[in-house]
Amino acid sequence: MFRTIMMPVDLGHLETQSKALQCAADLAGRHGATVCYVGVTTGTPSKLGHTPEEYEARLADFAQEQGGKHGQATSHRVMIAHDPTTDIDDVLLDAVTQTGADLVVMATHKPGLGDYLWPSNGGKVAAHSEASVFLVRG
């Protein structure tokens, strides 16, 4: 049913994404799909890499680790954003197209007051993407 599952990851906060990571792996195993881990970074130094290439090496290691842990095919894609905080929705929508994903699995949080004022990242991706979107709380 699914061929490519896109899983956006924040390498700096993996502990908050464990349920979504497991869900993506389970779905990939069930459907024989590849999981493409997508990371968004800037072109300037950050705590996760001094350069986009250094960040990509970390993301590649993470994708390979996940593939070995779950015994499945994985890939990775780095997306560069001027300001990931404000550009994340559009960057993720571009990543869906670039990866050819037919399913996006995203970690999300329990809705709060702010979600009534600003749409969630997952909500925008779901509303504007051709792919199915699975939001995983917790």
LINCOR-V691653 format. One record per backbone hydrogen bond with DSSP energy under -0.5 kcal/mol. NH is the residue of the N-H (numbers start at 0). CO is the residue of the C=O. Records with the same first field share a line. If there is no record, write none. Layout:
NH = CO + CO
This chain:
4 = 33
5 = 3 + 102
6 = 4 + 35
7 = 5 + 104
8 = 37
10 = 8
12 = 9
15 = 12
16 = 13
17 = 14
20 = 16
21 = 17
22 = 18
23 = 19
24 = 20
25 = 21
26 = 22
27 = 23
28 = 24
29 = 25
30 = 26
31 = 27
32 = 27
33 = 2
34 = 72
35 = 4 + 33
36 = 34 + 74
37 = 6 + 35
38 = 76
40 = 78
45 = 48
48 = 45
54 = 50
55 = 51
56 = 52
57 = 53
58 = 54
59 = 55
60 = 56
61 = 57
62 = 58
63 = 59
64 = 60
65 = 61
66 = 62
67 = 63
68 = 64
69 = 65
70 = 66
71 = 66
74 = 34
76 = 36
78 = 38
80 = 40
85 = 82
86 = 82
87 = 83
90 = 86
91 = 87
92 = 88
93 = 89
94 = 90
95 = 91
96 = 92
97 = 93
98 = 94
99 = 95
100 = 95
101 = 3
102 = 3
103 = 131
104 = 5
105 = 103 + 133
107 = 135
114 = 111
115 = 112
116 = 112 + 113
117 = 113
123 = 119
124 = 120
125 = 121
126 = 122
127 = 123
128 = 124
131 = 101
133 = 103
134 = 132
135 = 105
136 = 134
137 = 107
